[in-house]
């Protein structure tokens, strides 16, 4: 009987040491982040037939959906989609009409800064591809047919979560995106970047 007790004790200790890390952090796992926001698109340079001019674009509302995995060690990864719809306002100081739709698919990595507080600040960086869909543009009665094209995207994010309960939290974040040059309907757009503010709720599973 003593020999069995001596065997059970170390096995129990070993089993506990192996199992405890699995339950050490209940943040580990899959999560979902829907969001809405507001995005400012920088003035871009539009070049057509060798002539370059500044194109001004209005700010627009955005929405997005991200699916992520939390490793339980303050590191998270996400894949996501977001969309911004806006309108051109001026070209070389002249009023123009035409809409622009910007859709981005990206993969990102985030670093959380956990503490005893319900607030958890975080930073992130991501790479992706953006589809820029330009509608028909009209300048002084002359129209240029719309089209779309893809370009690469770099995203930097700074934000914070506010814990509601074990399975959900609110978040507010700002992001900066730098887009590569893109040619749509023979017009080359360069110097493209965006600044956005998003808010939403994070659901953990």
C-alpha positions in Angstrom: 0.0 0.0 0.0 2.8 2.4 0.8 4.5 1.6 -2.5 1.3 2.5 -4.4 1.0 5.8 -2.4 4.6 6.6 -3.3 3.8 6.0 -6.9 0.5 7.9 -7.0 2.0 11.1 -5.4 4.7 11.8 -8.0 2.4 10.8 -10.9 -0.2 13.3 -9.6 2.3 16.0 -9.3 3.6 15.4 -12.8 0.1 15.3 -14.2 -0.8 18.6 -12.5 2.4 20.3 -13.9 1.5 19.1 -17.4 -2.2 20.1 -17.3 -1.9 23.5 -15.5 -0.2 25.3 -18.4 -3.1 24.3 -20.7 -5.5 26.3 -18.4 -3.1 29.0 -17.4 -4.5 31.6 -19.8 -8.2 31.6 -20.7 -7.7 34.2 -23.4 -6.1 31.6 -25.7 -8.3 30.7 -28.7 -10.2 31.9 -31.7 -12.0 35.3 -31.7 -14.1 37.5 -34.0 -13.9 41.3 -34.4 -16.6 43.2 -36.3 -16.1 46.9 -36.5 -17.3 50.2 -38.0 -15.3 53.4 -38.4 -14.3 56.5 -40.2 -11.4 56.8 -42.7 -9.6 59.8 -44.2 -7.9 59.2 -47.5 -4.9 61.3 -48.4 -4.8 63.6 -51.4 -3.2 61.4 -54.1 -1.3 62.2 -57.3 -3.2 61.3 -60.4 -1.2 61.0 -63.6 -3.0 60.8 -67.0 -1.1 60.9 -70.4 2.0 62.2 -68.6 0.2 65.1 -66.8 0.1 64.9 -63.0 -2.4 66.6 -60.7 -3.5 66.4 -57.1 -6.7 64.5 -56.6 -8.7 65.2 -53.4 -10.9 62.5 -51.9 -13.5 62.9 -49.2 -13.4 61.0 -46.0 -15.8 58.0 -45.7 -17.3 55.5 -43.4 -15.8 52.0 -43.1 -16.7 48.6 -41.9 -14.7 45.4 -41.3 -14.6 41.9 -40.0 -11.5 40.2 -38.6 -11.0 36.6 -37.4 -8.1 36.0 -35.1 -6.3 33.6 -32.8 -4.9 34.5 -29.4 -1.9 32.4 -28.3 -2.5 33.3 -24.7 0.9 35.0 -24.3 -0.1 38.6 -25.4 0.5 37.7 -29.1 -2.4 37.5 -31.6 -2.7 37.0 -35.3 -5.6 38.0 -37.5 -6.9 37.8 -41.1 -9.4 40.5 -42.0 -11.4 42.4 -44.5 -12.5 46.0 -44.5 -14.1 48.4 -46.9 -14.1 52.2 -47.3 -16.5 54.0 -49.7 -15.9 57.6 -50.6 -16.0 60.2 -53.4 -13.6 62.3 -55.3 -14.1 66.1 -54.7 -11.4 67.9 -56.7 -8.8 67.4 -59.3 -6.1 70.1 -59.6 -8.5 72.4 -57.7 -11.4 71.8 -60.1 -14.6 70.1 -58.8 -15.1 66.6 -60.0 -17.6 63.8 -59.4 -16.9 60.1 -59.0 -16.9 57.5 -56.3 -14.1 55.3 -55.0 -14.4 52.0 -53.2 -11.4 50.6 -51.3 -11.5 47.0 -50.1 -8.6 45.4 -48.2 -7.7 41.8 -47.3 -4.9 41.6 -44.8 -3.0 39.4 -42.4 -1.7 41.0 -39.1 0.1 40.3 -35.9 -0.6 42.1 -32.6 1.2 42.5 -29.3 -1.0 43.1 -26.3 0.2 44.8 -23.1 -1.8 43.0 -20.4 -2.2 44.2 -16.8 -4.7 44.0 -13.9 -6.7 46.7 -15.6 -9.7 46.0 -17.8 -8.0 48.1 -20.4 -5.4 46.3 -22.6 -3.5 48.5 -25.1 -2.1 46.8 -28.2 0.0 47.5 -31.3 -0.1 45.7 -34.6 1.3 45.5 -38.1 0.0 43.8 -41.2 0.4 43.2 -44.9 -2.3 42.7 -47.4 -3.8 43.4 -50.8 -6.2 46.3 -51.6 -8.7 46.5 -54.5 -9.3 50.1 -55.6 -12.5 50.4 -57.6 -13.0 53.9 -59.2 -16.3 54.7 -60.7 -16.9 57.0 -63.7 -15.2 60.3 -63.1 -16.6 63.5 -64.6 -14.5 66.6 -64.9 -15.9 69.7 -66.6 -18.5 67.6 -68.6 -15.9 65.1 -69.7 -16.3 61.5 -68.3 -13.7 58.8 -67.8 -15.0 55.3 -67.5 -14.3 53.5 -64.2 -12.4 50.3 -63.5 -10.5 48.6 -60.7 -7.1 47.3 -59.8 -5.1 45.8 -57.0 -2.1 47.0 -55.0 -0.2 45.9 -51.9 -0.8 47.4 -48.5 1.1 48.0 -45.2 -1.0 48.6 -42.1 0.1 49.9 -38.6 -2.4 49.8 -35.7 -2.6 51.2 -32.2 -5.6 50.5 -30.0 -7.0 49.3 -26.7 -9.5 46.7 -25.6 -11.9 47.1 -22.6 -13.0 43.9 -21.1 -16.7 43.4 -20.6 -16.6 39.7 -19.5 -14.5 36.6 -20.1 -15.9 36.2 -23.7 -16.2 39.8 -25.0 -14.6 43.2 -24.9 -15.0 46.6 -26.6 -12.2 48.0 -28.7 -11.1 51.4 -30.1 -8.2 51.6 -32.5 -6.5 53.9 -35.0 -4.8 52.6 -38.1 -2.5 53.9 -40.8 -2.3 52.3 -44.2 0.2 52.9 -46.9 -0.8 51.6 -50.4 1.3 51.0 -53.4 0.9 52.8 -56.7 -2.1 51.6 -58.8 -3.3 52.3 -62.4 -7.0 52.4 -63.0 -8.5 53.3 -66.4 -5.1 54.5 -67.6 -4.8 56.9 -64.7 -1.9 56.2 -62.3 -2.5 57.0 -58.6 0.4 57.4 -56.4 1.2 58.7 -52.8 -1.9 56.8 -51.4 -2.4 56.5 -47.7 -5.3 56.4 -45.2 -5.9 57.2 -41.5 -8.8 55.5 -39.8 -10.5 55.2 -36.5 -12.5 51.9 -35.8 -14.6 50.7 -32.9 -16.3 47.4 -32.3 -16.6 44.4 -30.1 -14.4 41.3 -29.8 -16.0 37.9 -29.2 -13.8 35.1 -27.9 -14.7 31.4 -28.4 
